[in-house]
């Protein structure tokens, strides 16, 4: 069996997605997600100009060999653009391999280690009453755990709070330049404990609550927040300080027992070495789409398991159903699964990417179709072309660009 065609499809059914479709000489196809939010076309160019010409004629069953070929052969290693492109190839190859075997992908990863995959949903509110209503809505949808994000008094806009539909799916407003949001760290640090206090008072001590600081804090600020949240027993505090400063997590860990999750902006295992070997975090957050695919992410989870650290694959709306399906297959198979982020997708996205995975009672299952269990409606995808869109930029009150 040989690869005879590699096609990159860009579509925007509400937000932008980049998909790689590989086809073999026996007519078997495989899909991979290469979406890089806000930098999609950089990955499209990387794939079209540098990767897909290398794939024609290769044996699709040589998944590990192809991964090493693309990673080491470029000389310039790592980075989000490179790893998103490699992830698309790797995931598509696994899709083909599982289809040829006539099995869902998780069976090739060792079989199911659990019956279903537990998720958490996103609850947002510009103020506390709106946030409490959003939590109620997520619980009504069956979510067993909820991430809580609130507007901050005095700030006009806070990332992760605005532009959200009633079902929790982020509404993307396409824009030619990044939105600029204001930021006040002290106001945020004062406000977040009151948010947890209000949610706990309304919903009790048993509901697992998560919170994302979006990398905005210095290590000492992150340590203060982690300690202030301890009475409310959060499930985790996510991205409390910029992830590239791994040593900063030592300070946070030294001062608090609040569980920590990090890694959605990481691209390889090398970004995690200090955090895992020193047990500075409790959950690894990388996505199949941004970490080079199924092959390296499974290896990361095995590494993390040796240090009692669990998986928590990044799963926002900008991970396409292809990348989400791959995450669900991995989550079902790995022993040290923790929780899966799941925001769902718009109905139009589901039409462009018909899929077998299901969301029932707050849990996901990949289904029993062979491969990933996801297809791509190319005709419908073509009807929704790419539109420029960017993540926002934060500025402090003096006009300084702030950490993301």
MOTALIN-V465515 format. One record per residue. N is the residue number from 1. RES is the residue in three letters. PSI is psi as a letter, one per 20 degrees, with the letter a starting at -180 (* if undefined). D_CENTER is the distance of its C-alpha to the mean C-alpha in Angstrom with 1 decimal. Layout:
# MOTALIN-V465515
N,RES,PSI,D_CENTER ; N,RES,PSI,D_CENTER
This chain:
# MOTALIN-V465515
1,UNK,p,32.4 ; 2,UNK,q,31.2 ; 3,UNK,p,28.6 ; 4,UNK,i,30.6 ; 5,UNK,q,28.1 ; 6,UNK,o,24.8 ; 7,UNK,p,23.7 ; 8,UNK,p,20.9 ; 9,UNK,p,20.3 ; 10,UNK,p,19.0 ; 11,UNK,q,18.9 ; 12,UNK,m,18.1 ; 13,UNK,m,18.6 ; 14,UNK,h,17.7 ; 15,UNK,r,15.1 ; 16,UNK,p,14.9 ; 17,UNK,q,13.6 ; 18,UNK,p,14.8 ; 19,UNK,p,15.9 ; 20,UNK,p,18.1 ; 21,UNK,o,20.9 ; 22,UNK,q,23.1 ; 23,UNK,p,26.5 ; 24,UNK,r,29.0 ; 25,UNK,i,32.8 ; 26,UNK,j,32.8 ; 27,UNK,j,30.7 ; 28,UNK,p,27.6 ; 29,UNK,q,24.4 ; 30,UNK,q,20.8 ; 31,UNK,q,17.6 ; 32,UNK,q,14.7 ; 33,UNK,p,11.8 ; 34,UNK,k,12.3 ; 35,UNK,p,10.8 ; 36,UNK,o,10.6 ; 37,UNK,o,10.7 ; 38,UNK,i,14.3 ; 39,UNK,k,15.4 ; 40,UNK,g,15.3 ; 41,UNK,h,18.9 ; 42,UNK,h,18.9 ; 43,UNK,h,16.9 ; 44,UNK,g,19.3 ; 45,UNK,g,22.2 ; 46,UNK,g,21.0 ; 47,UNK,g,20.8 ; 48,UNK,h,24.0 ; 49,UNK,h,26.1 ; 50,UNK,i,25.2 ; 51,UNK,g,23.4 ; 52,UNK,h,24.5 ; 53,UNK,i,28.2 ; 54,UNK,i,27.7 ; 55,UNK,h,26.6 ; 56,UNK,p,29.6 ; 57,UNK,i,31.9 ; 58,UNK,q,29.5 ; 59,UNK,o,29.3 ; 60,UNK,i,26.0 ; 61,UNK,i,26.5 ; 62,UNK,m,26.3 ; 63,UNK,g,22.6 ; 64,UNK,g,22.8 ; 65,UNK,g,25.6 ; 66,UNK,h,23.8 ; 67,UNK,g,20.8 ; 68,UNK,h,23.3 ; 69,UNK,g,25.3 ; 70,UNK,h,22.6 ; 71,UNK,g,21.3 ; 72,UNK,h,24.8 ; 73,UNK,h,26.8 ; 74,UNK,i,25.4 ; 75,UNK,g,26.6 ; 76,UNK,o,24.1 ; 77,UNK,r,21.2 ; 78,UNK,a,17.6 ; 79,UNK,q,16.0 ; 80,UNK,h,13.0 ; 81,UNK,g,15.3 ; 82,UNK,g,16.9 ; 83,UNK,h,14.0 ; 84,UNK,h,12.2 ; 85,UNK,g,15.7 ; 86,UNK,h,16.3 ; 87,UNK,g,13.1 ; 88,UNK,g,14.5 ; 89,UNK,g,17.9 ; 90,UNK,g,17.0 ; 91,UNK,h,15.1 ; 92,UNK,h,18.0 ; 93,UNK,g,20.5 ; 94,UNK,h,19.2 ; 95,UNK,g,19.4 ; 96,UNK,g,22.9 ; 97,UNK,g,23.9 ; 98,UNK,h,23.0 ; 99,UNK,g,24.8 ; 100,UNK,h,27.8 ; 101,UNK,i,27.9 ; 102,UNK,k,27.7 ; 103,UNK,q,25.0 ; 104,UNK,q,21.5 ; 105,UNK,h,19.2 ; 106,UNK,h,18.8 ; 107,UNK,h,22.6 ; 108,UNK,i,22.5 ; 109,UNK,j,20.1 ; 110,UNK,i,22.8 ; 111,UNK,r,22.8 ; 112,UNK,p,21.4 ; 113,UNK,i,21.3 ; 114,UNK,r,21.0 ; 115,UNK,h,21.8 ; 116,UNK,r,18.6 ; 117,UNK,o,15.0 ; 118,UNK,q,15.0 ; 119,UNK,r,12.4 ; 120,UNK,q,12.3 ; 121,UNK,r,12.7 ; 122,UNK,p,12.9 ; 123,UNK,p,16.5 ; 124,UNK,q,17.9 ; 125,UNK,p,21.4 ; 126,UNK,h,23.5 ; 127,UNK,r,25.8 ; 128,UNK,g,26.2 ; 129,UNK,g,27.9 ; 130,UNK,h,25.1 ; 131,UNK,g,22.4 ; 132,UNK,h,24.5 ; 133,UNK,h,24.8 ; 134,UNK,h,21.1 ; 135,UNK,g,20.8 ; 136,UNK,g,23.6 ; 137,UNK,g,21.9 ; 138,UNK,h,18.8 ; 139,UNK,h,21.3 ; 140,UNK,h,23.3 ; 141,UNK,i,20.4 ; 142,UNK,j,20.5 ; 143,UNK,p,17.4 ; 144,UNK,i,18.6 ; 145,UNK,q,16.5 ; 146,UNK,p,15.7 ; 147,UNK,p,13.9 ; 148,UNK,p,16.8 ; 149,UNK,p,16.9 ; 150,UNK,q,20.4 ; 151,UNK,q,22.4 ; 152,UNK,p,24.5 ; 153,UNK,p,28.3 ; 154,UNK,i,29.7 ; 155,UNK,p,26.5 ; 156,UNK,h,26.4 ; 157,UNK,p,22.6 ; 158,UNK,p,19.6 ; 159,UNK,p,16.1 ; 160,UNK,i,14.0 ; 161,UNK,g,17.4 ; 162,UNK,r,19.1 ; 163,UNK,l,18.7 ; 164,UNK,p,17.5 ; 165,UNK,r,19.2 ; 166,UNK,h,21.0 ; 167,UNK,j,18.6 ; 168,UNK,i,15.7 ; 169,UNK,p,14.1 ; 170,UNK,p,13.8 ; 171,UNK,p,16.8 ; 172,UNK,p,16.5 ; 173,UNK,o,19.7 ; 174,UNK,p,20.3 ; 175,UNK,q,22.0 ; 176,UNK,i,23.7 ; 177,UNK,q,23.1 ; 178,UNK,p,20.6 ; 179,UNK,q,21.5 ; 180,UNK,p,23.1 ; 181,UNK,q,22.5 ; 182,UNK,r,24.9 ; 183,UNK,q,24.1 ; 184,UNK,o,26.2 ; 185,UNK,g,25.0 ; 186,UNK,g,28.0 ; 187,UNK,g,27.7 ; 188,UNK,g,24.1 ; 189,UNK,h,25.2 ; 190,UNK,h,28.1 ; 191,UNK,g,26.2 ; 192,UNK,g,23.2 ; 193,UNK,h,25.5 ; 194,UNK,h,27.4 ; 195,UNK,g,24.4 ; 196,UNK,g,23.8 ; 197,UNK,g,27.5 ; 198,UNK,g,27.7 ; 199,UNK,g,24.9 ; 200,UNK,g,26.5 ; 201,UNK,h,29.9 ; 202,UNK,h,28.9 ; 203,UNK,i,26.8 ; 204,UNK,r,28.2 ; 205,UNK,i,27.1 ; 206,UNK,h,25.4 ; 207,UNK,p,22.3 ; 208,UNK,p,19.2 ; 209,UNK,p,18.1 ; 210,UNK,q,15.0 ; 211,UNK,q,14.9 ; 212,UNK,o,12.9 ; 213,UNK,i,15.3 ; 214,UNK,l,13.1 ; 215,UNK,j,15.1 ; 216,UNK,i,18.3 ; 217,UNK,q,20.6 ; 218,UNK,r,23.0 ; 219,UNK,g,23.2 ; 220,UNK,h,26.3 ; 221,UNK,g,24.8 ; 222,UNK,h,21.8 ; 223,UNK,h,24.3 ; 224,UNK,g,26.3 ; 225,UNK,g,23.5 ; 226,UNK,g,22.5 ; 227,UNK,g,26.2 ; 228,UNK,h,26.8 ; 229,UNK,i,24.2 ; 230,UNK,g,25.6 ; 231,UNK,h,28.1 ; 232,UNK,j,25.4 ; 233,UNK,l,23.7 ; 234,UNK,q,20.0 ; 235,UNK,g,17.6 ; 236,UNK,r,15.8 ; 237,UNK,p,15.7 ; 238,UNK,q,12.4 ; 239,UNK,l,12.7 ; 240,UNK,h,16.4 ; 241,UNK,q,17.6 ; 242,UNK,p,16.6 ; 243,UNK,h,14.7 ; 244,UNK,i,17.2 ; 245,UNK,m,20.0 ; 246,UNK,h,19.6 ; 247,UNK,h,23.2 ; 248,UNK,h,22.6 ; 249,UNK,h,20.8 ; 250,UNK,g,24.3 ; 251,UNK,g,25.8 ; 252,UNK,g,23.3 ; 253,UNK,h,23.7 ; 254,UNK,h,27.4 ; 255,UNK,i,27.8 ; 256,UNK,q,25.6 ; 257,UNK,j,24.6 ; 258,UNK,p,21.6 ; 259,UNK,q,18.6 ; 260,UNK,q,16.1 ; 261,UNK,q,12.4 ; 262,UNK,r,11.0 ; 263,UNK,j,9.4 ; 264,UNK,h,6.2 ; 265,UNK,j,9.0 ; 266,UNK,q,10.8 ; 267,UNK,h,11.8 ; 268,UNK,r,14.4 ; 269,UNK,h,15.9 ; 270,UNK,h,18.5 ; 271,UNK,i,16.2 ; 272,UNK,i,16.2 ; 273,UNK,g,19.9 ; 274,UNK,g,21.4 ; 275,UNK,h,18.8 ; 276,UNK,g,19.1 ; 277,UNK,h,22.8 ; 278,UNK,j,23.8 ; 279,UNK,l,21.6 ; 280,UNK,i,20.4 ; 281,UNK,r,17.1 ; 282,UNK,i,16.5 ; 283,UNK,p,12.9 ; 284,UNK,p,10.7 ; 285,UNK,j,7.1 ; 286,UNK,q,6.3 ; 287,UNK,q,4.6 ; 288,UNK,g,7.8 ; 289,UNK,h,7.8 ; 290,UNK,j,8.2 ; 291,UNK,j,10.0 ; 292,UNK,j,12.9 ; 293,UNK,a,12.3 ; 294,UNK,g,13.3 ; 295,UNK,g,16.3 ; 296,UNK,h,15.2 ; 297,UNK,h,12.2 ; 298,UNK,h,15.0 ; 299,UNK,h,17.2 ; 300,UNK,g,15.0 ; 301,UNK,h,15.0 ; 302,UNK,g,18.7 ; 303,UNK,g,19.3 ; 304,UNK,h,17.5 ; 305,UNK,h,19.6 ; 306,UNK,i,22.7 ; 307,UNK,k,22.1 ; 308,UNK,k,21.1 ; 309,UNK,q,17.4 ; 310,UNK,r,14.9 ; 311,UNK,q,11.5 ; 312,UNK,m,8.7 ; 313,UNK,p,5.6 ; 314,UNK,p,2.2 ; 315,UNK,l,3.4 ; 316,UNK,a,5.2 ; 317,UNK,h,8.3 ; 318,UNK,j,7.9 ; 319,UNK,p,6.3 ; 320,UNK,r,9.8 ; 321,UNK,h,11.5 ; 322,UNK,g,12.2 ; 323,UNK,h,8.8 ; 324,UNK,g,8.3 ; 325,UNK,g,11.8 ; 326,UNK,g,11.4 ; 327,UNK,g,8.9 ; 328,UNK,g,11.6 ; 329,UNK,g,14.4 ; 330,UNK,g,13.2 ; 331,UNK,h,12.8 ; 332,UNK,h,16.3 ; 333,UNK,h,17.8 ; 334,UNK,q,17.0 ; 335,UNK,h,19.4 ; 336,UNK,l,17.4 ; 337,UNK,p,14.7 ; 338,UNK,f,14.0 ; 339,UNK,q,11.8 ; 340,UNK,p,8.9 ; 341,UNK,p,7.1 ; 342,UNK,o,8.7 ; 343,UNK,i,10.0 ; 344,UNK,a,11.9 ; 345,UNK,r,13.1 ; 346,UNK,q,16.5 ; 347,UNK,h,19.5 ; 348,UNK,h,20.1 ; 349,UNK,g,16.7 ; 350,UNK,h,17.6 ; 351,UNK,h,21.0 ; 352,UNK,h,19.8 ; 353,UNK,m,17.6 ; 354,UNK,p,19.7 ; 355,UNK,q,18.0 ; 356,UNK,i,19.4 ; 357,UNK,q,16.7 ; 358,UNK,q,17.8 ; 359,UNK,o,16.9 ; 360,UNK,p,20.0 ; 361,UNK,l,20.9 ; 362,UNK,j,17.4 ; 363,UNK,q,16.5 ; 364,UNK,q,15.1 ; 365,UNK,p,17.1 ; 366,UNK,i,16.6 ; 367,UNK,r,20.3 ; 368,UNK,j,23.2 ; 369,UNK,q,23.2 ; 370,UNK,q,23.5 ; 371,UNK,b,20.6 ; 372,UNK,h,17.1 ; 373,UNK,k,19.0 ; 374,UNK,q,17.7 ; 375,UNK,r,20.1 ; 376,UNK,p,20.3 ; 377,UNK,n,23.1 ; 378,UNK,h,24.0 ; 379,UNK,g,26.8 ; 380,UNK,h,24.8 ; 381,UNK,g,22.0 ; 382,UNK,h,24.9 ; 383,UNK,i,26.0 ; 384,UNK,n,23.0 ; 385,UNK,r,23.0 ; 386,UNK,q,20.7 ; 387,UNK,p,21.1 ; 388,UNK,p,20.5 ; 389,UNK,q,17.9 ; 390,UNK,q,16.7 ; 391,UNK,q,14.8 ; 392,UNK,r,17.6 ; 393,UNK,q,19.6 ; 394,UNK,p,21.1 ; 395,UNK,p,24.8 ; 396,UNK,r,26.9 ; 397,UNK,h,30.2 ; 398,UNK,j,32.1 ; 399,UNK,i,30.0 ; 400,UNK,p,28.2 ; 401,UNK,p,24.6 ; 402,UNK,r,22.5 ; 403,UNK,q,19.6 ; 404,UNK,*,16.2
